[in-house]
Amino acid sequence: MLLRRSKIKASVVIPARLASTRLPEKALLKETGKFLVQHVYEQAIQAQKIDKVIVATDSEKIVEAVQSFSGEVQLTSELHQSGTDRIAEVAQNESADIFVNVQGDEPEISPQAIDAVVSLLLENPQADIATLAYPISPAKAQDPNLVKVVRDTKKFALYFSRAPIPFMRDQETTVREDIYLGHVGIYAYRKNFLKVYSSLRPSFLERLEKLEQLRALENNFKIIVGETTESTRGIDTKEDYQNFVERFQQKCTN
């Protein structure tokens, strides 16, 4: 007798730390009337392909904040070196097959982007991770805070870097619009990948570029990179947050 395969389950995990270097305790900023992490949570629960949203944190303050708006939260170890390591801890006790990493400082993350990475992973069984990228200008490619990615012919990542890649030795008269791809910091992982990833030491290139996805590439895991027209706006500085507050207030008055 053939058994019907159960539905593949996907969960969003939002890693949120209190010890942010450039903007201390940014997850708890509340000038909009809502915590920053609450904005992220409320965007994530709108995704159609997600069964559960969990905030993963090492801070009791963030636990209390999430509980205050009836969100689901898990207290994790203080020893994790990356958001992916924190998600791997959560995944150990969850039944989902796919876990989506949504950064805790992305209050305007698109629910459609979350659905897109889940679909991308389901459509590419050979991939361990799915993520997104969008075309950027040569000028923007010079910004080390904007991570670039190059792909192979099947749209798997070859490398991620803060440097402008690919480098054009012979400067073209007209630069193709899609020659540079800016990385969107959202990932969908298979549960089995997370089990292995958390056991690996931070890699040489990961430490050099400060990009955790390079640990996966250096250990021969495959990352499929889909294209989107949308970039996300992370909150790294006080100015970033004030700009977000202004956009939010303007949206509320319209």
URHU-V118071 format. One record per pair of residues at least 12 apart in sequence whose C-alpha atoms are under 6 Angstrom apart, sorted by the first residue. I is the first residue (numbers start at 1). J is the second residue. Records with the same first field share a line. If there is no record, write none. Layout:
I->J + J
This chain:
9->96 + 97
10->50 + 51 + 96 + 97 + 98 + 99
11->50 + 51 + 52 + 53 + 99
12->53 + 99 + 100
13->53 + 54 + 55 + 100 + 101
14->55 + 56 + 102 + 103 + 104
15->55 + 56 + 57 + 83 + 104
16->57 + 104
17->57
23->237
37->104
39->107
40->106 + 107
43->111
44->111
46->111
47->111 + 115
49->115
54->72 + 73
55->73
56->73 + 74
57->75 + 76
58->75 + 76 + 77 + 78
85->198
88->194
97->191
98->189 + 190 + 191
99->188 + 189
100->187 + 188
101->186 + 187
102->186
105->234 + 235
106->234
109->232
117->130 + 131 + 188
127->222 + 223 + 224
128->190 + 222
129->188 + 189 + 223
130->187 + 188 + 223 + 224 + 225
131->186 + 187 + 225
132->184 + 225 + 226 + 227
133->181 + 182 + 183 + 184 + 227
134->181 + 182 + 227 + 228 + 229
135->178 + 180 + 181
136->180 + 181 + 182
141->164
142->164
144->162
147->161 + 162 + 182 + 183
148->160 + 161 + 181 + 182 + 183
149->181
155->224 + 225
156->223 + 224 + 225
157->223
203->215
